[in-house]
Each structure stands twice: as structure tokens, then as C-alpha cells.
Amino acid sequence: MTETAIETNLKIYLYSDPVFKRKNELVSEFGESLQQTHDEIKEILKIVSGKGLAAPQVGMNKRFIVVTLADNQGTKLLANPEI
């Protein structure tokens, strides 16, 4: 069995964690820090065969989500989504 290791400080939080009760801030800077977070979440999604993770699920109170695209077309970061 091969182990895959990634360097990340991100932790996946479960729905009962208080992190989900905090108000999420709009993403206002689209620089290297956000790209690095996107890359880290992308690697986590690959390892766990996930379809998406929102920023609060990794302990960040920002308004963005990283989703896996269909047919192995990579991932996409959606910032400040509104329903």
C-alpha cells in the first residue's frame, strides 16, 4: 500500500464544530495565499476522492468553495458565491 503525504496545516472540521457558527467573510484578495489554499484543498480532495470542500470545512471563515469538476477536469475555486 502506498501512502500519500501532503504538506498542509489544514484540518477537516465536522459539522458540530463551533467553526461553523462564525460569520464568513468575503474573499477580497485573490493572491498567492488563496492559490496555495486552493492547491492544498485540491490535494486533500484527490486523496479522499472528495467532490468539494468549503472554506469553513477546513477552519477558514471565508466565503469560498473548491469543487471537483466532472470527467477529471480538475478543480475550480468559487469565491463569494450567492444563492
PDB file of N, CA, C and O in Angstrom, chain B, residues numbered from 101:
ATOM      1  N   MET B 101       0.841  -1.181   0.000  1.00  0.00           N
ATOM      2  CA  MET B 101       0.000   0.000   0.000  1.00  0.00           C
ATOM      3  C   MET B 101       0.887   1.246   0.000  1.00  0.00           C
ATOM      4  O   MET B 101       1.834   1.332   0.781  1.00  0.00           O
ATOM      5  N   THR B 102       0.591   2.189  -0.853  1.00  0.00           N
ATOM      6  CA  THR B 102       1.358   3.417  -0.964  1.00  0.00           C
ATOM      7  C   THR B 102       0.682   4.512  -0.156  1.00  0.00           C
ATOM      8  O   THR B 102      -0.529   4.713  -0.259  1.00  0.00           O
ATOM      9  N   GLU B 103       1.468   5.217   0.646  1.00  0.00           N
ATOM     10  CA  GLU B 103       0.928   6.333   1.395  1.00  0.00           C
ATOM     11  C   GLU B 103       1.229   7.610   0.643  1.00  0.00           C
ATOM     12  O   GLU B 103       2.304   7.765   0.064  1.00  0.00           O
ATOM     13  N   THR B 104       0.261   8.536   0.654  1.00  0.00           N
ATOM     14  CA  THR B 104       0.435   9.820   0.020  1.00  0.00           C
ATOM     15  C   THR B 104       0.511  10.879   1.109  1.00  0.00           C
ATOM     16  O   THR B 104      -0.356  10.935   1.980  1.00  0.00           O
ATOM     17  N   ALA B 105       1.518  11.698   1.068  1.00  0.00           N
ATOM     18  CA  ALA B 105       1.675  12.751   2.070  1.00  0.00           C
ATOM     19  C   ALA B 105       1.635  14.104   1.385  1.00  0.00           C
ATOM     20  O   ALA B 105       2.225  14.304   0.323  1.00  0.00           O
ATOM     21  N   ILE B 106       0.935  15.017   2.010  1.00  0.00           N
ATOM     22  CA  ILE B 106       0.934  16.388   1.531  1.00  0.00           C
ATOM     23  C   ILE B 106       1.306  17.274   2.702  1.00  0.00           C
ATOM     24  O   ILE B 106       1.057  16.934   3.859  1.00  0.00           O
ATOM     25  N   GLU B 107       1.900  18.402   2.394  1.00  0.00           N
ATOM     26  CA  GLU B 107       2.224  19.362   3.434  1.00  0.00           C
ATOM     27  C   GLU B 107       1.096  20.366   3.506  1.00  0.00           C
ATOM     28  O   GLU B 107       0.883  21.165   2.594  1.00  0.00           O
ATOM     29  N   THR B 108       0.372  20.305   4.624  1.00  0.00           N
ATOM     30  CA  THR B 108      -0.724  21.231   4.820  1.00  0.00           C
ATOM     31  C   THR B 108      -0.982  21.405   6.298  1.00  0.00           C
ATOM     32  O   THR B 108      -0.756  20.495   7.095  1.00  0.00           O
ATOM     33  N   ASN B 109      -1.448  22.562   6.649  1.00  0.00           N
ATOM     34  CA  ASN B 109      -1.874  22.817   8.022  1.00  0.00           C
ATOM     35  C   ASN B 109      -3.391  22.737   8.118  1.00  0.00           C
ATOM     36  O   ASN B 109      -3.965  23.013   9.171  1.00  0.00           O
ATOM     37  N   LEU B 110      -4.032  22.365   7.032  1.00  0.00           N
ATOM     38  CA  LEU B 110      -5.483  22.319   7.017  1.00  0.00           C
ATOM     39  C   LEU B 110      -5.993  21.067   7.706  1.00  0.00           C
ATOM     40  O   LEU B 110      -5.399  19.994   7.602  1.00  0.00           O
ATOM     41  N   LYS B 111      -7.087  21.221   8.399  1.00  0.00           N
ATOM     42  CA  LYS B 111      -7.754  20.128   9.091  1.00  0.00           C
ATOM     43  C   LYS B 111      -9.212  20.167   8.663  1.00  0.00           C
ATOM     44  O   LYS B 111      -9.788  21.248   8.540  1.00  0.00           O
ATOM     45  N   ILE B 112      -9.811  19.022   8.438  1.00  0.00           N
ATOM     46  CA  ILE B 112     -11.227  18.978   8.077  1.00  0.00           C
ATOM     47  C   ILE B 112     -12.047  18.938   9.357  1.00  0.00           C
ATOM     48  O   ILE B 112     -11.868  18.060  10.201  1.00  0.00           O
ATOM     49  N   TYR B 113     -12.949  19.904   9.485  1.00  0.00           N
ATOM     50  CA  TYR B 113     -13.812  20.014  10.658  1.00  0.00           C
ATOM     51  C   TYR B 113     -15.157  19.366  10.379  1.00  0.00           C
ATOM     52  O   TYR B 113     -15.657  19.413   9.255  1.00  0.00           O
ATOM     53  N   LEU B 114     -15.736  18.766  11.401  1.00  0.00           N
ATOM     54  CA  LEU B 114     -17.048  18.133  11.280  1.00  0.00           C
ATOM     55  C   LEU B 114     -18.152  19.143  11.581  1.00  0.00           C
ATOM     56  O   LEU B 114     -17.905  20.176  12.204  1.00  0.00           O
ATOM     57  N   TYR B 115     -19.359  18.841  11.140  1.00  0.00           N
ATOM     58  CA  TYR B 115     -20.476  19.792  11.198  1.00  0.00           C
ATOM     59  C   TYR B 115     -20.792  20.295  12.596  1.00  0.00           C
ATOM     60  O   TYR B 115     -21.383  21.368  12.718  1.00  0.00           O
ATOM     61  N   SER B 116     -20.442  19.598  13.638  1.00  0.00           N
ATOM     62  CA  SER B 116     -20.765  20.030  15.001  1.00  0.00           C
ATOM     63  C   SER B 116     -19.749  21.016  15.576  1.00  0.00           C
ATOM     64  O   SER B 116     -19.939  21.512  16.687  1.00  0.00           O
ATOM     65  N   ASP B 117     -18.683  21.306  14.846  1.00  0.00           N
ATOM     66  CA  ASP B 117     -17.634  22.180  15.352  1.00  0.00           C
ATOM     67  C   ASP B 117     -18.109  23.639  15.402  1.00  0.00           C
ATOM     68  O   ASP B 117     -18.838  24.076  14.511  1.00  0.00           O
ATOM     69  N   PRO B 118     -17.705  24.396  16.430  1.00  0.00           N
ATOM     70  CA  PRO B 118     -18.086  25.816  16.533  1.00  0.00           C
ATOM     71  C   PRO B 118     -17.608  26.686  15.367  1.00  0.00           C
ATOM     72  O   PRO B 118     -18.127  27.786  15.176  1.00  0.00           O
ATOM     73  N   VAL B 119     -16.640  26.222  14.592  1.00  0.00           N
ATOM     74  CA  VAL B 119     -16.165  26.996  13.442  1.00  0.00           C
ATOM     75  C   VAL B 119     -17.313  27.327  12.484  1.00  0.00           C
ATOM     76  O   VAL B 119     -17.264  28.337  11.782  1.00  0.00           O
ATOM     77  N   PHE B 120     -18.336  26.485  12.455  1.00  0.00           N
ATOM     78  CA  PHE B 120     -19.457  26.693  11.535  1.00  0.00           C
ATOM     79  C   PHE B 120     -20.458  27.732  12.036  1.00  0.00           C
ATOM     80  O   PHE B 120     -21.352  28.127  11.288  1.00  0.00           O
ATOM     81  N   LYS B 121     -20.330  28.177  13.265  1.00  0.00           N
ATOM     82  CA  LYS B 121     -21.236  29.180  13.816  1.00  0.00           C
ATOM     83  C   LYS B 121     -20.731  30.603  13.581  1.00  0.00           C
ATOM     84  O   LYS B 121     -21.462  31.568  13.804  1.00  0.00           O
ATOM     85  N   ARG B 122     -19.500  30.730  13.137  1.00  0.00           N
ATOM     86  CA  ARG B 122     -18.921  32.051  12.883  1.00  0.00           C
ATOM     87  C   ARG B 122     -19.379  32.590  11.529  1.00  0.00           C
ATOM     88  O   ARG B 122     -19.639  31.830  10.596  1.00  0.00           O
ATOM     89  N   LYS B 123     -19.472  33.905  11.444  1.00  0.00           N
ATOM     90  CA  LYS B 123     -19.829  34.544  10.180  1.00  0.00           C
ATOM     91  C   LYS B 123     -18.635  34.488   9.227  1.00  0.00           C
ATOM     92  O   LYS B 123     -17.503  34.767   9.623  1.00  0.00           O
ATOM     93  N   ASN B 124     -18.892  34.131   7.984  1.00  0.00           N
ATOM     94  CA  ASN B 124     -17.830  34.039   6.983  1.00  0.00           C
ATOM     95  C   ASN B 124     -17.636  35.369   6.272  1.00  0.00           C
ATOM     96  O   ASN B 124     -18.597  36.064   5.942  1.00  0.00           O
ATOM     97  N   GLU B 125     -16.376  35.707   6.045  1.00  0.00           N
ATOM     98  CA  GLU B 125     -16.017  36.962   5.387  1.00  0.00           C
ATOM     99  C   GLU B 125     -15.901  36.769   3.884  1.00  0.00           C
ATOM    100  O   GLU B 125     -15.574  35.683   3.405  1.00  0.00           O
ATOM    101  N   LEU B 126     -16.175  37.849   3.145  1.00  0.00           N
ATOM    102  CA  LEU B 126     -15.977  37.820   1.700  1.00  0.00           C
ATOM    103  C   LEU B 126     -14.495  37.675   1.384  1.00  0.00           C
ATOM    104  O   LEU B 126     -13.642  38.156   2.129  1.00  0.00           O
ATOM    105  N   VAL B 127     -14.202  37.019   0.291  1.00  0.00           N
ATOM    106  CA  VAL B 127     -12.828  36.936  -0.202  1.00  0.00           C
ATOM    107  C   VAL B 127     -12.545  38.254  -0.917  1.00  0.00           C
ATOM    108  O   VAL B 127     -13.251  38.631  -1.852  1.00  0.00           O
ATOM    109  N   SER B 128     -11.498  38.948  -0.463  1.00  0.00           N
ATOM    110  CA  SER B 128     -11.183  40.243  -1.067  1.00  0.00           C
ATOM    111  C   SER B 128      -9.811  40.250  -1.737  1.00  0.00           C
ATOM    112  O   SER B 128      -9.523  41.121  -2.557  1.00  0.00           O
ATOM    113  N   GLU B 129      -8.970  39.285  -1.389  1.00  0.00           N
ATOM    114  CA  GLU B 129      -7.645  39.201  -2.005  1.00  0.00           C
ATOM    115  C   GLU B 129      -7.504  37.870  -2.736  1.00  0.00           C
ATOM    116  O   GLU B 129      -7.728  36.805  -2.162  1.00  0.00           O
ATOM    117  N   PHE B 130      -7.135  37.949  -3.991  1.00  0.00           N
ATOM    118  CA  PHE B 130      -7.032  36.771  -4.844  1.00  0.00           C
ATOM    119  C   PHE B 130      -5.577  36.515  -5.236  1.00  0.00           C
ATOM    120  O   PHE B 130      -5.252  36.350  -6.412  1.00  0.00           O
ATOM    121  N   GLY B 131      -4.720  36.485  -4.233  1.00  0.00           N
ATOM    122  CA  GLY B 131      -3.294  36.347  -4.477  1.00  0.00           C
ATOM    123  C   GLY B 131      -2.764  34.947  -4.239  1.00  0.00           C
ATOM    124  O   GLY B 131      -3.488  33.956  -4.323  1.00  0.00           O
ATOM    125  N   GLU B 132      -1.478  34.902  -3.940  1.00  0.00           N
ATOM    126  CA  GLU B 132      -0.752  33.640  -3.783  1.00  0.00           C
ATOM    127  C   GLU B 132      -1.273  32.823  -2.596  1.00  0.00           C
ATOM    128  O   GLU B 132      -1.296  31.594  -2.659  1.00  0.00           O
ATOM    129  N   SER B 133      -1.687  33.483  -1.530  1.00  0.00           N
ATOM    130  CA  SER B 133      -2.190  32.771  -0.352  1.00  0.00           C
ATOM    131  C   SER B 133      -3.454  31.977  -0.686  1.00  0.00           C
ATOM    132  O   SER B 133      -3.599  30.828  -0.267  1.00  0.00           O
ATOM    133  N   LEU B 134      -4.357  32.587  -1.433  1.00  0.00           N
ATOM    134  CA  LEU B 134      -5.582  31.893  -1.832  1.00  0.00           C
ATOM    135  C   LEU B 134      -5.253  30.756  -2.796  1.00  0.00           C
ATOM    136  O   LEU B 134      -5.863  29.690  -2.719  1.00  0.00           O
ATOM    137  N   GLN B 135      -4.308  30.965  -3.691  1.00  0.00           N
ATOM    138  CA  GLN B 135      -3.894  29.914  -4.623  1.00  0.00           C
ATOM    139  C   GLN B 135      -3.284  28.736  -3.865  1.00  0.00           C
ATOM    140  O   GLN B 135      -3.550  27.580  -4.195  1.00  0.00           O
ATOM    141  N   GLN B 136      -2.475  29.024  -2.859  1.00  0.00           N
ATOM    142  CA  GLN B 136      -1.873  27.961  -2.059  1.00  0.00           C
ATOM    143  C   GLN B 136      -2.951  27.160  -1.321  1.00  0.00           C
ATOM    144  O   GLN B 136      -2.886  25.933  -1.264  1.00  0.00           O
ATOM    145  N   THR B 137      -3.933  27.854  -0.763  1.00  0.00           N
ATOM    146  CA  THR B 137      -5.040  27.165  -0.084  1.00  0.00           C
ATOM    147  C   THR B 137      -5.805  26.305  -1.071  1.00  0.00           C
ATOM    148  O   THR B 137      -6.173  25.175  -0.748  1.00  0.00           O
ATOM    149  N   HIS B 138      -6.053  26.822  -2.275  1.00  0.00           N
ATOM    150  CA  HIS B 138      -6.731  26.054  -3.323  1.00  0.00           C
ATOM    151  C   HIS B 138      -5.952  24.784  -3.633  1.00  0.00           C
ATOM    152  O   HIS B 138      -6.536  23.705  -3.739  1.00  0.00           O
ATOM    153  N   ASP B 139      -4.642  24.906  -3.778  1.00  0.00           N
ATOM    154  CA  ASP B 139      -3.801  23.744  -4.083  1.00  0.00           C
ATOM    155  C   ASP B 139      -3.845  22.701  -2.961  1.00  0.00           C
ATOM    156  O   ASP B 139      -3.903  21.500  -3.227  1.00  0.00           O
ATOM    157  N   GLU B 140      -3.819  23.163  -1.709  1.00  0.00           N
ATOM    158  CA  GLU B 140      -3.873  22.241  -0.586  1.00  0.00           C
ATOM    159  C   GLU B 140      -5.217  21.509  -0.530  1.00  0.00           C
ATOM    160  O   GLU B 140      -5.257  20.299  -0.309  1.00  0.00           O
ATOM    161  N   ILE B 141      -6.305  22.237  -0.727  1.00  0.00           N
ATOM    162  CA  ILE B 141      -7.636  21.605  -0.716  1.00  0.00           C
ATOM    163  C   ILE B 141      -7.761  20.638  -1.886  1.00  0.00           C
ATOM    164  O   ILE B 141      -8.340  19.561  -1.745  1.00  0.00           O
ATOM    165  N   LYS B 142      -7.221  21.019  -3.042  1.00  0.00           N
ATOM    166  CA  LYS B 142      -7.254  20.141  -4.223  1.00  0.00           C
ATOM    167  C   LYS B 142      -6.573  18.810  -3.922  1.00  0.00           C
ATOM    168  O   LYS B 142      -7.087  17.756  -4.298  1.00  0.00           O
ATOM    169  N   GLU B 143      -5.430  18.843  -3.254  1.00  0.00           N
ATOM    170  CA  GLU B 143      -4.720  17.613  -2.901  1.00  0.00           C
ATOM    171  C   GLU B 143      -5.517  16.779  -1.907  1.00  0.00           C
ATOM    172  O   GLU B 143      -5.568  15.555  -2.027  1.00  0.00           O
ATOM    173  N   ILE B 144      -6.138  17.426  -0.932  1.00  0.00           N
ATOM    174  CA  ILE B 144      -6.977  16.708   0.024  1.00  0.00           C
ATOM    175  C   ILE B 144      -8.127  16.022  -0.703  1.00  0.00           C
ATOM    176  O   ILE B 144      -8.435  14.863  -0.424  1.00  0.00           O
ATOM    177  N   LEU B 145      -8.762  16.728  -1.632  1.00  0.00           N
ATOM    178  CA  LEU B 145      -9.883  16.145  -2.380  1.00  0.00           C
ATOM    179  C   LEU B 145      -9.443  14.926  -3.182  1.00  0.00           C
ATOM    180  O   LEU B 145     -10.178  13.942  -3.270  1.00  0.00           O
ATOM    181  N   LYS B 146      -8.245  14.986  -3.769  1.00  0.00           N
ATOM    182  CA  LYS B 146      -7.729  13.827  -4.509  1.00  0.00           C
ATOM    183  C   LYS B 146      -7.559  12.620  -3.593  1.00  0.00           C
ATOM    184  O   LYS B 146      -7.969  11.508  -3.926  1.00  0.00           O
ATOM    185  N   ILE B 147      -6.953  12.856  -2.440  1.00  0.00           N
ATOM    186  CA  ILE B 147      -6.655  11.768  -1.515  1.00  0.00           C
ATOM    187  C   ILE B 147      -7.933  11.098  -0.998  1.00  0.00           C
ATOM    188  O   ILE B 147      -7.998   9.872  -0.899  1.00  0.00           O
ATOM    189  N   VAL B 148      -8.938  11.899  -0.672  1.00  0.00           N
ATOM    190  CA  VAL B 148     -10.166  11.340  -0.085  1.00  0.00           C
ATOM    191  C   VAL B 148     -11.254  11.105  -1.134  1.00  0.00           C
ATOM    192  O   VAL B 148     -12.385  10.769  -0.784  1.00  0.00           O
ATOM    193  N   SER B 149     -10.922  11.278  -2.418  1.00  0.00           N
ATOM    194  CA  SER B 149     -11.899  11.150  -3.508  1.00  0.00           C
ATOM    195  C   SER B 149     -13.122  12.034  -3.268  1.00  0.00           C
ATOM    196  O   SER B 149     -14.261  11.621  -3.486  1.00  0.00           O
ATOM    197  N   GLY B 150     -12.857  13.262  -2.813  1.00  0.00           N
ATOM    198  CA  GLY B 150     -13.934  14.198  -2.496  1.00  0.00           C
ATOM    199  C   GLY B 150     -14.416  14.973  -3.705  1.00  0.00           C
ATOM    200  O   GLY B 150     -13.736  15.061  -4.728  1.00  0.00           O
ATOM    201  N   LYS B 151     -15.601  15.528  -3.561  1.00  0.00           N
ATOM    202  CA  LYS B 151     -16.206  16.329  -4.631  1.00  0.00           C
ATOM    203  C   LYS B 151     -16.106  17.821  -4.372  1.00  0.00           C
ATOM    204  O   LYS B 151     -16.222  18.623  -5.298  1.00  0.00           O
ATOM    205  N   GLY B 152     -15.891  18.200  -3.114  1.00  0.00           N
ATOM    206  CA  GLY B 152     -15.765  19.614  -2.804  1.00  0.00           C
ATOM    207  C   GLY B 152     -15.577  19.855  -1.327  1.00  0.00           C
ATOM    208  O   GLY B 152     -15.993  19.050  -0.493  1.00  0.00           O
ATOM    209  N   LEU B 153     -14.947  20.971  -1.008  1.00  0.00           N
ATOM    210  CA  LEU B 153     -14.787  21.420   0.370  1.00  0.00           C
ATOM    211  C   LEU B 153     -14.956  22.932   0.399  1.00  0.00           C
ATOM    212  O   LEU B 153     -14.389  23.649  -0.425  1.00  0.00           O
ATOM    213  N   ALA B 154     -15.740  23.403   1.359  1.00  0.00           N
ATOM    214  CA  ALA B 154     -15.904  24.833   1.572  1.00  0.00           C
ATOM    215  C   ALA B 154     -14.870  25.301   2.588  1.00  0.00           C
ATOM    216  O   ALA B 154     -14.399  24.515   3.410  1.00  0.00           O
ATOM    217  N   ALA B 155     -14.521  26.566   2.531  1.00  0.00           N
ATOM    218  CA  ALA B 155     -13.506  27.115   3.429  1.00  0.00           C
ATOM    219  C   ALA B 155     -13.787  26.819   4.902  1.00  0.00           C
ATOM    220  O   ALA B 155     -12.856  26.440   5.613  1.00  0.00           O
ATOM    221  N   PRO B 156     -15.023  26.971   5.404  1.00  0.00           N
ATOM    222  CA  PRO B 156     -15.262  26.663   6.811  1.00  0.00           C
ATOM    223  C   PRO B 156     -14.978  25.201   7.171  1.00  0.00           C
ATOM    224  O   PRO B 156     -14.664  24.903   8.324  1.00  0.00           O
ATOM    225  N   GLN B 157     -15.082  24.306   6.218  1.00  0.00           N
ATOM    226  CA  GLN B 157     -14.796  22.896   6.493  1.00  0.00           C
ATOM    227  C   GLN B 157     -13.320  22.642   6.773  1.00  0.00           C
ATOM    228  O   GLN B 157     -12.959  21.597   7.315  1.00  0.00           O
ATOM    229  N   VAL B 158     -12.466  23.595   6.404  1.00  0.00           N
ATOM    230  CA  VAL B 158     -11.042  23.483   6.720  1.00  0.00           C
ATOM    231  C   VAL B 158     -10.625  24.578   7.701  1.00  0.00           C
ATOM    232  O   VAL B 158      -9.451  24.936   7.792  1.00  0.00           O
ATOM    233  N   GLY B 159     -11.612  25.103   8.435  1.00  0.00           N
ATOM    234  CA  GLY B 159     -11.340  26.040   9.514  1.00  0.00           C
ATOM    235  C   GLY B 159     -11.120  27.481   9.114  1.00  0.00           C
ATOM    236  O   GLY B 159     -10.645  28.279   9.923  1.00  0.00           O
ATOM    237  N   MET B 160     -11.456  27.833   7.883  1.00  0.00           N
ATOM    238  CA  MET B 160     -11.283  29.208   7.416  1.00  0.00           C
ATOM    239  C   MET B 160     -12.654  29.867   7.286  1.00  0.00           C
ATOM    240  O   MET B 160     -13.538  29.333   6.616  1.00  0.00           O
ATOM    241  N   ASN B 161     -12.833  31.011   7.917  1.00  0.00           N
ATOM    242  CA  ASN B 161     -14.118  31.698   7.837  1.00  0.00           C
ATOM    243  C   ASN B 161     -14.123  32.690   6.684  1.00  0.00           C
ATOM    244  O   ASN B 161     -14.256  33.900   6.865  1.00  0.00           O
ATOM    245  N   LYS B 162     -13.973  32.130   5.502  1.00  0.00           N
ATOM    246  CA  LYS B 162     -14.030  32.879   4.241  1.00  0.00           C
ATOM    247  C   LYS B 162     -15.122  32.269   3.382  1.00  0.00           C
ATOM    248  O   LYS B 162     -15.526  31.127   3.602  1.00  0.00           O
ATOM    249  N   ARG B 163     -15.602  33.029   2.401  1.00  0.00           N
ATOM    250  CA  ARG B 163     -16.674  32.559   1.537  1.00  0.00           C
ATOM    251  C   ARG B 163     -16.113  32.040   0.215  1.00  0.00           C
ATOM    252  O   ARG B 163     -16.105  32.744  -0.795  1.00  0.00           O
ATOM    253  N   PHE B 164     -15.646  30.791   0.245  1.00  0.00           N
ATOM    254  CA  PHE B 164     -15.254  30.131  -0.996  1.00  0.00           C
ATOM    255  C   PHE B 164     -15.376  28.634  -0.842  1.00  0.00           C
ATOM    256  O   PHE B 164     -15.419  28.097   0.264  1.00  0.00           O
ATOM    257  N   ILE B 165     -15.429  27.980  -1.981  1.00  0.00           N
ATOM    258  CA  ILE B 165     -15.510  26.524  -2.035  1.00  0.00           C
ATOM    259  C   ILE B 165     -14.619  26.048  -3.173  1.00  0.00           C
ATOM    260  O   ILE B 165     -14.488  26.721  -4.195  1.00  0.00           O
ATOM    261  N   VAL B 166     -14.014  24.892  -2.988  1.00  0.00           N
ATOM    262  CA  VAL B 166     -13.238  24.250  -4.056  1.00  0.00           C
ATOM    263  C   VAL B 166     -14.019  23.004  -4.453  1.00  0.00           C
ATOM    264  O   VAL B 166     -14.306  22.153  -3.610  1.00  0.00           O
ATOM    265  N   VAL B 167     -14.366  22.893  -5.740  1.00  0.00           N
ATOM    266  CA  VAL B 167     -15.148  21.756  -6.230  1.00  0.00           C
ATOM    267  C   VAL B 167     -14.364  20.987  -7.289  1.00  0.00           C
ATOM    268  O   VAL B 167     -13.577  21.552  -8.049  1.00  0.00           O
ATOM    269  N   THR B 168     -14.609  19.678  -7.311  1.00  0.00           N
ATOM    270  CA  THR B 168     -14.018  18.816  -8.327  1.00  0.00           C
ATOM    271  C   THR B 168     -14.932  18.829  -9.541  1.00  0.00           C
ATOM    272  O   THR B 168     -16.136  18.603  -9.414  1.00  0.00           O
ATOM    273  N   LEU B 169     -14.374  19.089 -10.713  1.00  0.00           N
ATOM    274  CA  LEU B 169     -15.160  19.133 -11.943  1.00  0.00           C
ATOM    275  C   LEU B 169     -15.379  17.724 -12.486  1.00  0.00           C
ATOM    276  O   LEU B 169     -14.614  16.806 -12.189  1.00  0.00           O
ATOM    277  N   ALA B 170     -16.413  17.568 -13.270  1.00  0.00           N
ATOM    278  CA  ALA B 170     -16.748  16.272 -13.857  1.00  0.00           C
ATOM    279  C   ALA B 170     -15.670  15.812 -14.836  1.00  0.00           C
ATOM    280  O   ALA B 170     -14.923  16.622 -15.384  1.00  0.00           O
ATOM    281  N   ASP B 171     -15.605  14.516 -15.041  1.00  0.00           N
ATOM    282  CA  ASP B 171     -14.718  13.902 -16.031  1.00  0.00           C
ATOM    283  C   ASP B 171     -13.243  14.246 -15.827  1.00  0.00           C
ATOM    284  O   ASP B 171     -12.504  14.452 -16.789  1.00  0.00           O
ATOM    285  N   ASN B 172     -12.828  14.304 -14.563  1.00  0.00           N
ATOM    286  CA  ASN B 172     -11.415  14.558 -14.236  1.00  0.00           C
ATOM    287  C   ASN B 172     -10.862  15.830 -14.877  1.00  0.00           C
ATOM    288  O   ASN B 172      -9.722  15.857 -15.341  1.00  0.00           O
ATOM    289  N   GLN B 173     -11.666  16.863 -14.896  1.00  0.00           N
ATOM    290  CA  GLN B 173     -11.246  18.135 -15.485  1.00  0.00           C
ATOM    291  C   GLN B 173     -10.613  19.073 -14.463  1.00  0.00           C
ATOM    292  O   GLN B 173     -10.501  20.274 -14.705  1.00  0.00           O
ATOM    293  N   GLY B 174     -10.201  18.524 -13.318  1.00  0.00           N
ATOM    294  CA  GLY B 174      -9.535  19.348 -12.298  1.00  0.00           C
ATOM    295  C   GLY B 174     -10.496  19.887 -11.261  1.00  0.00           C
ATOM    296  O   GLY B 174     -11.545  19.301 -10.996  1.00  0.00           O
ATOM    297  N   THR B 175     -10.116  21.023 -10.672  1.00  0.00           N
ATOM    298  CA  THR B 175     -10.939  21.661  -9.650  1.00  0.00           C
ATOM    299  C   THR B 175     -11.144  23.120 -10.003  1.00  0.00           C
ATOM    300  O   THR B 175     -10.457  23.682 -10.857  1.00  0.00           O
ATOM    301  N   LYS B 176     -12.107  23.714  -9.322  1.00  0.00           N
ATOM    302  CA  LYS B 176     -12.380  25.125  -9.521  1.00  0.00           C
ATOM    303  C   LYS B 176     -12.645  25.748  -8.154  1.00  0.00           C
ATOM    304  O   LYS B 176     -13.340  25.158  -7.327  1.00  0.00           O
ATOM    305  N   LEU B 177     -12.099  26.931  -7.913  1.00  0.00           N
ATOM    306  CA  LEU B 177     -12.371  27.668  -6.700  1.00  0.00           C
ATOM    307  C   LEU B 177     -13.452  28.688  -7.018  1.00  0.00           C
ATOM    308  O   LEU B 177     -13.300  29.501  -7.929  1.00  0.00           O
ATOM    309  N   LEU B 178     -14.547  28.641  -6.261  1.00  0.00           N
ATOM    310  CA  LEU B 178     -15.643  29.596  -6.420  1.00  0.00           C
ATOM    311  C   LEU B 178     -15.632  30.514  -5.220  1.00  0.00           C
ATOM    312  O   LEU B 178     -15.860  30.065  -4.097  1.00  0.00           O
ATOM    313  N   ALA B 179     -15.368  31.808  -5.438  1.00  0.00           N
ATOM    314  CA  ALA B 179     -15.281  32.771  -4.349  1.00  0.00           C
ATOM    315  C   ALA B 179     -16.555  33.605  -4.261  1.00  0.00           C
ATOM    316  O   ALA B 179     -17.142  33.991  -5.272  1.00  0.00           O
ATOM    317  N   ASN B 180     -16.960  33.869  -3.028  1.00  0.00           N
ATOM    318  CA  ASN B 180     -18.114  34.710  -2.730  1.00  0.00           C
ATOM    319  C   ASN B 180     -19.382  34.275  -3.448  1.00  0.00           C
ATOM    320  O   ASN B 180     -20.074  35.108  -4.034  1.00  0.00           O
ATOM    321  N   PRO B 181     -19.702  32.970  -3.413  1.00  0.00           N
ATOM    322  CA  PRO B 181     -20.903  32.504  -4.111  1.00  0.00           C
ATOM    323  C   PRO B 181     -22.174  33.002  -3.424  1.00  0.00           C
ATOM    324  O   PRO B 181     -22.201  33.193  -2.209  1.00  0.00           O
ATOM    325  N   GLU B 182     -23.205  33.205  -4.204  1.00  0.00           N
ATOM    326  CA  GLU B 182     -24.509  33.606  -3.687  1.00  0.00           C
ATOM    327  C   GLU B 182     -25.562  32.700  -4.294  1.00  0.00           C
ATOM    328  O   GLU B 182     -25.481  32.304  -5.457  1.00  0.00           O
ATOM    329  N   ILE B 183     -26.549  32.385  -3.478  1.00  0.00           N
ATOM    330  CA  ILE B 183     -27.654  31.537  -3.969  1.00  0.00           C
ATOM    331  C   ILE B 183     -28.818  32.426  -4.313  1.00  0.00           C
ATOM    332  O   ILE B 183     -29.861  31.937  -4.747  1.00  0.00           O
TER     333      ILE B 183
END
